[in-house]
Amino acid sequence: MTISPLRDGETIRQQRNLTNSQKRANSETKEGVLVNNFIKDCPDCATNLDSTCDTLVISESVKMPSRLYEQDNNSNKSLLPISALAVGVMGVVALASAFVRRNTRINLKISNEKRLPATTRNVALNEETHQALYQMIQSPTRKTILAGVGVLTLTAMAFMGKTFFDGFKEVWVKKREADIQKNMQEQLINIETQSFAGKIQITRSMLSEKVQEFGRYLSDDREKILPNFGKHLQFTGKKGQEASSNSNINYFLLGIATLASIVGLGYLSLKNLSKSKNYLEKAVKETEDKIGSIVKHSSADTKDNDKKLLEAYLQSIDAKEDTIKEFLGNLNWDKKELDEFIQKLVKKSKTSTTKVNETIGGDGTPKPTFYSHVDDYRAFFYNWLLDTDNKQFKQLFFGITGLTALSYGGKLAGEAIKEVQVKKLNAKTEVELQNRLVSTELRNFKSKKDAAIQPLVDEFYKQVDNGKPKEELKVMADNILLEIKNGPPFVYS
């Protein structure tokens, strides 16, 4: 099997770092070489095809590849995915509507203890520009308008400065990249020359070897030479069977090792869970002892503090209704007060949710609320503009802004240097890879040459065994040598 002369390994390597116009020129040059060298006149126009068979080394009977007649039986079902998609989408819509219907029914019947709490919609003003605009709209005074305009102006200046330095960085990196590419191309010339020269040397070596080999059968003492058909064929069936057997054994051992690892890790997991359960039981027992001690020594003087401790301890062990009543039933308190306390804890144990702190989440009213949490250097500029007499505000602004600018500049410079160094290392790695691939490319070229020539050589030896005259063998040998020199895979510079 051969590959396209325009898609061989060396061509791909060469074109990897070429521009589009260079790739097009490179391909057109090779196409011209093919046309100029391989469009030939008819070698023999006689009606007798025997000489043609000898000239072209055509065997008497060669079967077509078995996969030549494989049929692609995949039927055209292009409309089926579209139909399935449409039905699937409508099915999802139907499921969603069913979910909404079920949720509405559940919401009407659920108890207050299990119902999700209402939430206040908190709108965070984390951007300083948003906060400044909010202040200008909410309280349009001279100071808020001046501070807001100042923040917006500073934002525009920062944006333009960032755009300039980002562009400067990209231009600088691009120039360094061009230098890196030029140096890499210079180094690849020698590597590509090694690959090209190696392929030429392989062709010359094969020509030399076959000339000496065929010469024995074309000399006058040919009858003294024993038939050699099959001598150059290499059979690896037994070795392949041994490799397959070893592979099966390895898979079997790997399967046993994997199964043993799964069992061992499962046992370890169960053991860890068992220890965790013991630790939890021990902690619960200690907490229960503390609860019992509080119940035993509780008095009117310590009652308020005992309530807090008992509530915290019972909550920590996730106590249920029976547990709460069992522990607190022995308290020497007023019966009414004790019943209220027990009912409070029982209700809390059954409640699925709790209210968020009002200072964080609002009072639960389902209306929007606003708060500002700004982490931005422009916030210090805003504060300074609100109170220009405060010198500390001024120092904070210049200090924080200067530090932010230096940090961004340092980050930009670091990224630019990093990108250039990465490109340098990538280019070096590419050169090293191409250098290592020379031997691989040469072995690939040699194996393809052997695959193209070996059937012709086998046919030559077959005709030797059949007693074909050496004049005809000479024709076959000449054409085999021509095939070695000019046949695929092709060599390009």
For each residue, the residues with C-beta under 8 A, 3 or more apart:
1: 448 451
2: 448 452 488 489
3: 7 8 448 488 489
4: 7 8
5: 8 11 30 34 488 489 490 492
6: 11 27 30 31
7: 3 4 11 12
8: 3 4 5 11 12 489 490 492
9: 12 13 437 441 444
10: 13 14 192 195 196 199 441 492
11: 5 6 7 8 14 15 26 30 492
12: 7 8 9 15 16
13: 9 10 16 192 195 434 437 441
14: 10 11 17 18 26 192
15: 11 12 18 22 23 26
16: 12 13
17: 14 181 184 185 188 430
18: 14 15 22 23 26
19: 22 23
20: 23 24
21: 24 25
22: 15 18 19 25 26
23: 15 18 19 20 26 27
24: 20 21 27 28
25: 21 22 28 29
26: 11 14 15 18 22 23 29 30
27: 6 23 24 30 31
28: 24 25 31 32
29: 25 26 32 33
30: 5 6 11 26 27 33 34 492
31: 6 27 28 34 35
32: 28 29 35 36
33: 29 30 36 37 492
34: 5 30 31 37 38 490
35: 31 32 38 39
36: 32 33 39
37: 33 34 486
38: 34 35 486
39: 35 36
40: 43
41:
42: 45
43: 40 52 55 56
44: 51 52 55
45: 42
46: 51 52
47:
48: 51 52
49: 52 53
50: 53 54
51: 44 46 48 54 55 475
52: 43 44 46 48 49 55 56 58
53: 49 50 56 57 58
54: 50 51 57 472 475 476 479
55: 43 44 51 52 475 479
56: 43 52 53 479
57: 53 54 456 459 460 476 479 480 483
58: 52 53
59: 62 455 459 462
60:
61:
62: 59
63:
64: 68 69
65: 68
66: 69
67: 70
68: 64 65
69: 64 66
70: 67
71:
72:
73:
74:
75:
76:
77: 80 81
78: 81 82
79: 82 83
80: 77 83 84
81: 77 78 84 85
82: 78 79 85 86
83: 79 80 86 87
84: 80 81 87 88
85: 81 82 88 89
86: 82 83 89 90
87: 83 84 90 91
88: 84 85 91 92
89: 85 86 92 93
90: 86 87 93 94
91: 87 88 94 95
92: 88 89 95 96
93: 89 90 96 97
94: 90 91 97 98
95: 91 92 98 99
96: 92 93 99 100
97: 93 94 100 101
98: 94 95 101 102
99: 95 96 102 103
100: 96 97 103 104
101: 97 98 104 105
102: 98 99 105 106
103: 99 100 106 107
104: 100 101 107 108
105: 101 102 108 109
106: 102 103 109 110
107: 103 104 110 115
108: 104 105
109: 105 106
110: 106 107 114 115
111: 114 115
112: 115
113: 347 350 351 352
114: 110 111 350 351 352
115: 107 110 111 112 353
116: 352 353
117: 353 354 355 356 364
118: 364 365 366
119: 356 361 362 364 366
120: 361 362 363 364 365 366 367 368 369
121: 366 367 368 369
122: 361 362 368 369 370 371
123: 368 369 370 371
124: 371 372 373
125: 130 131 134 370 371 372 373 374
126: 130 372 373 374 375 376
127: 130 131 374 376
128: 131 132 151 155 374 376 378 379 382
129: 132 133 151 152 155 378
130: 125 126 127 133 134
131: 125 127 128 134 135 372 374 379 382
132: 128 129 135 136 144 147 148 151 152 382
133: 129 130 136 137 148
134: 125 130 131 137 138 370 372
135: 131 132 138 139 144 147 148
136: 132 133 139 140 144 145 148
137: 133 134 140
138: 134 135
139: 135 136 144
140: 136 137 144 145
141: 144 145
142: 145 146
143: 146 147 385 386
144: 132 135 136 139 140 141 147 148 386
145: 136 140 141 142 148 149
146: 142 143 149 150 385
147: 132 135 143 144 150 151 381 382 385 386
148: 132 133 135 136 144 145 151 152 382
149: 145 146 152 153
150: 146 147 153 154 381 382 385
151: 128 129 132 147 148 154 155 378 381 382 385
152: 129 132 148 149 155 156
153: 149 150 156 157
154: 150 151 157 158 378 381
155: 128 129 151 152 158 159 378
156: 152 153 159 160
157: 153 154 160 161
158: 154 155 161 162
159: 155 156 162 163
160: 156 157 163 164
161: 157 158 164 165
162: 158 159 165 166 408
163: 159 160 166 167
164: 160 161 167 168
165: 161 162 168 169 409 412
166: 162 163 169 170 412
167: 163 164 170 171
168: 164 165 171 172
169: 165 166 172 173 412 413 415 416
170: 166 167 173 174
171: 167 168 174 175
172: 168 169 175 176 416
173: 169 170 176 177 416 419 420 423
174: 170 171 177 178
175: 171 172 178 179
176: 172 173 179 180 420 423
177: 173 174 180 181 420 423
178: 174 175 181 182
179: 175 176 182 183
180: 176 177 183 184 420 423 424 427
181: 17 177 178 184 185 427
182: 178 179 185 186
183: 179 180 186 187 427
184: 17 180 181 187 188 427 430 431
185: 17 181 182 188 189
186: 182 183 189
187: 183 184 190 191 431
188: 17 184 185 191 192 431 434
189: 185 186 192 193
190: 187 193 194
191: 187 188 194 195 431 434 435 438
192: 10 13 14 188 189 195 196 434 493
193: 189 190 196 197
194: 190 191 197 198 435 438
195: 10 13 191 192 198 199 438 441 442
196: 10 192 193 199 200 491 492 493
197: 193 194 200 201
198: 194 195 201 202 438 441 442 445
199: 10 195 196 202 203 441 442 445 491
200: 196 197 203 204 491
201: 197 198 204 205
202: 198 199 205 206 442 445 446 449
203: 199 200 206 207 449 484 485 491
204: 200 201 207 208
205: 201 202 208 209
206: 202 203 209 210 449 453 484
207: 203 204 210 211 481 484 485
208: 204 205 211 212
209: 205 206 212 213
210: 206 207 213 214 453 457 477 480 481 484
211: 207 208 214 215 481
212: 208 209 215 216
213: 209 210 216
214: 210 211 217 218 460 473 477 480 481
215: 211 212 218 219
216: 212 213 219 222 225
217: 214 222 225 460 464 470 473 477
218: 214 215 222 470 473 474 477
219: 215 216 222
220:
221: 224 225
222: 216 217 218 219 225 470
223:
224: 221
225: 216 217 221 222 228
226:
227: 461 464 465
228: 225 231 232 461 464
229: 458 461 462 464 465
230: 233 458 461
231: 228 461
232: 228 454 457 458 461
233: 230 454 458
234:
235: 238
236: 239 240
237: 240 241
238: 235 241 242
239: 236 242 243
240: 236 237 243 244
241: 237 238 244 245
242: 238 239 245 246
243: 239 240 246 247
244: 240 241 247 248
245: 241 242 248 249
246: 242 243 249 250
247: 243 244 250 251
248: 244 245 251 252
249: 245 246 252 253
250: 246 247 253 254
251: 247 248 254 255
252: 248 249 255 256
253: 249 250 256 257
254: 250 251 257 258
255: 251 252 258 259
256: 252 253 259 260
257: 253 254 260 261
258: 254 255 261 262
259: 255 256 262 263
260: 256 257 263 264
261: 257 258 264 265
262: 258 259 265 266
263: 259 260 266 267
264: 260 261 267 268
265: 261 262 268 269
266: 262 263 269 270
267: 263 264 270 271
268: 264 265 271 272
269: 265 266 272 273
270: 266 267 273 274
271: 267 268 274 275
272: 268 269 275 276
273: 269 270 276 277
274: 270 271 277 278
275: 271 272 278 279
276: 272 273 279 280
277: 273 274 280 281
278: 274 275 281 282
279: 275 276 282 283
280: 276 277 283 284
281: 277 278 284 285
282: 278 279 285 286
283: 279 280 286 287
284: 280 281 287 288 317
285: 281 282 288 289
286: 282 283 289 290
287: 283 284 290 291 313 316 317
288: 284 285 291 292 317 327
289: 285 286 292 293
290: 286 287 293 294 309 313
291: 287 288 294 295 310 313 314 327
292: 288 289 295 296 327
293: 289 290 296 297
294: 290 291 297 298 306 309 310 313
295: 291 292 298 310 327 328 330 331
296: 292 293 330
297: 293 294 302
298: 294 295 302 303 306 331 332 333
299: 302 303 332
300: 303
301:
302: 297 298 299 305 306
303: 298 299 300 306 307 333
304: 307 308
305: 302 308 309
306: 294 298 302 303 309 310
307: 303 304 310 311 341
308: 304 305 311 312
309: 290 294 305 306 312 313
310: 291 294 295 306 307 313 314 327 328 345
311: 307 308 314 315 345 348
312: 308 309 315 316
313: 287 290 291 294 309 310 316 317
314: 291 310 311 317 319 323 324 327 345 349
315: 311 312 318 319 348 349
316: 287 312 313
317: 284 287 288 313 314 323
318: 315 349
319: 314 315 323 324 327 345 349
320: 323 324 349
321: 324 325 346 349 350
322: 325 326
323: 314 317 319 320 326 327
324: 314 319 320 321 327 328 342 345 346 349
325: 321 322 328 329 342 346
326: 322 323 329
327: 288 291 292 295 310 314 319 323 324 330
328: 295 310 324 325 331 338 341 342 345
329: 325 326 342
330: 295 296 327
331: 295 298 328 338
332: 298 299
333: 298 303 337 338 341
334: 337 338
335: 338 339
336: 339 340
337: 333 334 340 341
338: 328 331 333 334 335 341 342
339: 335 336 342 343
340: 336 337 343 344
341: 307 328 333 337 338 344 345
342: 324 325 328 329 338 339 345 346
343: 339 340 346 347
344: 340 341 347 348
345: 310 311 314 319 324 328 341 342 348 349
346: 321 324 325 342 343 349 350
347: 113 343 344 350 351
348: 311 315 344 345 351
349: 314 315 318 319 320 321 324 345 346
350: 113 114 321 346 347
351: 113 114 347 348 354
352: 113 114 116
353: 115 116 117
354: 117 351
355: 117 364
356: 117 119 360 361 362
357: 360 361
358: 361 362 363
359:
360: 356 357
361: 119 120 122 356 357 358 364
362: 119 120 122 356 358 365 369
363: 120 358
364: 117 118 119 120 355 361
365: 118 120 362
366: 118 119 120 121
367: 120 121
368: 120 121 122 123
369: 120 121 122 123 362
370: 122 123 125 134
371: 122 123 124 125
372: 124 125 126 131 134
373: 124 125 126
374: 125 126 127 128 131 379
375: 126 379
376: 126 127 128 379
377: 380 381 397 400 401 404
378: 128 129 151 154 155 381 382
379: 128 131 374 375 376 382 383
380: 377 383 384 393 396 397 400 401
381: 147 150 151 154 377 378 384 385 397 401
382: 128 131 132 147 148 150 151 378 379 385 386
383: 379 380 386 387 390 393 396 397
384: 380 381 387 388 390 393 394 396 397
385: 143 146 147 150 151 381 382 388
386: 143 144 147 382 383 393
387: 383 384 390 393
388: 384 385 393 394
389:
390: 383 384 387 393 394
391: 394 395
392: 395 396
393: 380 383 384 386 387 388 390 396 397
394: 384 388 390 391 397 398
395: 391 392 398 399
396: 380 383 384 392 393 399 400
397: 377 380 381 383 384 393 394 400 401
398: 394 395 401 402
399: 395 396 402 403
400: 377 380 396 397 403 404
401: 377 380 381 397 398 404 405
402: 398 399 405 406
403: 399 400 406 407
404: 377 400 401 407 408
405: 401 402 408 409
406: 402 403 409 410
407: 403 404 410 411
408: 162 404 405 411 412
409: 165 405 406 412 413
410: 406 407 413 414
411: 407 408 414 415
412: 165 166 169 408 409 415 416
413: 169 409 410 416 417
414: 410 411 417 418
415: 169 411 412 418 419
416: 169 172 173 412 413 419 420
417: 413 414 420 421
418: 414 415 421 422
419: 173 415 416 422 423
420: 173 176 177 180 416 417 423 424
421: 417 418 424 425
422: 418 419 425 426
423: 173 176 177 180 419 420 426 427
424: 180 420 421 427 428
425: 421 422 428 429
426: 422 423 429 430
427: 180 181 183 184 423 424 430 431
428: 424 425 431 432
429: 425 426 432 433
430: 17 184 426 427 433 434
431: 184 187 188 191 427 428 434 435
432: 428 429 435 436
433: 429 430 436 437
434: 13 188 191 192 430 431 437 438
435: 191 194 431 432 438
436: 432 433 439 440
437: 9 13 433 434 440 441
438: 191 194 195 198 434 435 441 442
439: 436 442 443
440: 436 437 443 444
441: 9 10 13 195 198 199 437 438 444 445
442: 195 198 199 202 438 439 445 446
443: 439 440 446 447
444: 9 440 441 447 448
445: 198 199 202 441 442 448 449 489 491
446: 202 442 443 449 450
447: 443 444 450 451
448: 1 2 3 444 445 451 452 488 489
449: 202 203 206 445 446 452 453 484 487 489
450: 446 447 453 454
451: 1 447 448 454
452: 2 448 449 455 456 483 487 488 489
453: 206 210 449 450 456 457 480 483 484 487
454: 232 233 450 451 457 458
455: 59 452 458 459
456: 57 452 453 459 460 476 479 480 483
457: 210 232 453 454 460 461 480
458: 229 230 232 233 454 455 461 462
459: 57 59 455 456 462 463 476
460: 57 214 217 456 457 463 464 473 476 477 480
461: 227 228 229 230 231 232 457 458 464 465
462: 59 229 458 459 465 466
463: 459 460 466 468 472 473 476
464: 217 227 228 229 460 461 467 468 473
465: 227 229 461 462
466: 462 463
467: 464
468: 463 464 472 473
469: 472 473
470: 217 218 222 473 474
471: 474 475
472: 54 463 468 469 475 476
473: 214 217 218 460 463 464 468 469 470 476 477
474: 218 470 471 477 478
475: 51 54 55 471 472 478 479
476: 54 57 456 459 460 463 472 473 479 480
477: 210 214 217 218 460 473 474 480 481
478: 474 475 481 482
479: 54 55 56 57 456 475 476 482 483
480: 57 210 214 453 456 457 460 476 477 483 484
481: 207 210 211 214 477 478 484 485
482: 478 479 485 486 487
483: 57 452 453 456 479 480 486 487
484: 203 206 207 210 449 453 480 481 487
485: 203 207 481 482
486: 37 38 482 483
487: 449 452 453 482 483 484
488: 2 3 5 448 452
489: 2 3 5 8 445 448 449 452
490: 5 8 34
491: 196 199 200 203 445
492: 5 8 10 11 30 33 196
493: 192 196
